[in-house]
């Protein structure tokens, strides 16, 4: 008997956002995320969802006035992913810059303001 779904990591971030559906759309536009599941409540609103971003599962659910979350994501090209995030309605928290430790890193806040994505590429 498996203790977790096939392919899932033992630890996955779980973020809270005000509305899950637009957040899913943002993740798909910024990262090319693949939706694993999206479970709706009786009112039709998604009350739990999970996506793959590369090799990582990110889970989410709704919460009025969600706390601010931060996620760090390594990507093949930080400038492209950063631009994708802005085109998908995100806002600049920190523009991509070369860091002294070898990463090029920037940060985009999702349109709801709930999650800041720190995206980086190792130089």
C-alpha positions in Angstrom: 0.0 0.0 0.0 1.5 3.3 -1.1 1.6 6.1 1.5 1.6 8.9 -1.1 0.6 9.4 -4.7 2.9 8.0 -7.3 5.7 10.5 -8.2 4.8 12.9 -5.4 7.6 14.2 -3.1 7.4 13.7 0.6 7.2 17.4 1.2 5.3 19.9 -1.0 4.5 23.5 -0.4 0.9 24.4 0.2 -0.1 28.0 -0.4 -3.3 29.8 0.3 -4.9 32.2 -2.1 -8.2 34.0 -2.1 -9.4 32.3 -5.3 -7.8 29.1 -6.7 -8.9 29.2 -10.3 -7.2 32.4 -11.3 -4.1 31.4 -9.4 -4.0 28.1 -11.4 -4.2 30.1 -14.6 -1.3 32.3 -13.5 0.9 29.2 -12.7 0.1 27.7 -16.1 1.0 31.0 -17.9 4.2 31.8 -15.9 5.6 28.3 -15.4 3.7 26.0 -17.8 2.4 24.3 -14.7 0.5 21.1 -15.2 -2.7 20.7 -13.1 -2.7 17.4 -11.2 -6.2 17.8 -9.7 -8.6 20.6 -8.9 -11.5 19.7 -6.5 -14.6 21.9 -6.5 -17.0 22.5 -3.7 -20.7 22.5 -4.0 -20.6 26.2 -5.0 -18.4 25.5 -7.9 -15.3 27.1 -6.4 -12.1 25.1 -6.4 -11.3 24.2 -2.7 -8.1 22.3 -3.3 -5.7 21.9 -6.3 -2.3 20.6 -7.0 0.1 21.3 -9.9 3.5 20.2 -11.2 6.0 22.9 -11.8 8.9 21.0 -13.3 9.7 18.3 -10.7 7.8 19.9 -7.8 4.2 19.6 -6.6 2.6 22.8 -5.3 -0.7 22.5 -3.6 -3.2 25.3 -2.9 -6.5 26.1 -1.3 -8.7 29.2 -0.8 -8.5 31.4 2.3 -10.1 34.9 2.8 -7.2 37.3 3.3 -4.5 34.7 2.8 -1.1 35.1 4.4 1.8 36.2 2.2 3.8 33.2 0.9 7.2 33.1 -0.9 8.3 30.3 -3.2 11.8 29.9 -4.8 11.8 28.2 -8.1 14.8 27.3 -10.3 14.0 27.7 -14.0 16.0 27.2 -17.2 15.7 30.9 -18.1 14.8 33.4 -15.4 14.3 36.2 -17.8 11.7 34.3 -19.9 9.8 33.0 -16.8 9.9 36.5 -15.2 8.5 38.0 -18.4 5.8 35.3 -18.5 4.8 36.2 -15.0 4.4 39.9 -15.8 2.4 39.1 -19.0 0.1 36.9 -16.9 -0.7 39.8 -14.6 2.0 39.6 -12.0 3.9 42.5 -10.7 7.6 43.2 -10.2 8.9 42.6 -6.6 12.6 42.5 -7.7 13.8 42.7 -11.3 16.2 39.9 -12.5 19.7 40.7 -11.4 23.0 38.7 -11.3 23.7 37.7 -7.7 27.2 37.3 -6.2 26.6 33.6 -5.4 26.1 32.7 -9.1 22.3 32.9 -9.6 20.4 35.3 -11.8 17.3 36.0 -9.7 14.1 38.1 -9.8 10.8 38.0 -8.1 7.2 38.3 -9.3 4.1 38.7 -7.1 1.0 36.9 -8.5 -2.0 39.1 -9.4 -3.8 38.4 -6.1 -0.8 39.5 -4.1 -0.7 36.2 -2.1 2.5 34.6 -3.4 5.9 36.1 -4.4 7.8 33.8 -6.8 11.5 34.1 -6.5 12.7 32.7 -9.8 16.4 32.0 -10.5 18.8 30.4 -13.0 22.2 29.3 -11.9 24.8 31.1 -14.1 
